[in-house]
Amino acid sequence: MSDVYKRVLKFKRKYPLTVGWRPRQNASIIDKHLNPDERVLYAFIAQKNDNPLQFFESGVVALTNKRILIGRKRVLFGYFLNSITPDMFNDLKVTGGIIWGKVHIDTVKELVTLSNIDIAALPELETAVSQYMIKVKKEYNNGMKNKS
């Protein structure tokens, strides 16, 4: 069992109202694209869309020491992978509803919406993602200054 899959299962057990299908297959996409020097710090499952009625776009989100990865395995063949690097981070927004909440990661090029997340998980996700973004962005900026 992969580290990503274990982390997703732990999240799903802790927050059972989060809508997420096929965590093993989605986690395998993340595992496939991890670089040799990359390690997963946090992982969870969510829907990558902004429509609360679309339940079929489950993906695994992994915060690594280098970037944010979102892996989604298609049902029949193929997959989708989104990679958000520290230079693309802009802002984070969390919204809660009656049952589910959303996490919006604003990047330079797009707004990534992760939805159908158990509202009890939102404070933990906000803390994990915002602390991650601050830390990795600072390391990225320091690395850029050192190259100058």
Secondary structure by P-SEA (a helix, b strand, c coil): ccaaaaaaaaaaaacccccccaaaaaaaaaaacccccccccbbbbbbcccccccccbbbbbbbcccbbbbbbbcccccbbbbbbccccccbbbbbbcccbbbbbbbcccbbbbbccccccaaaaaaaaaaaaaaaaaaaaaaaaaaac
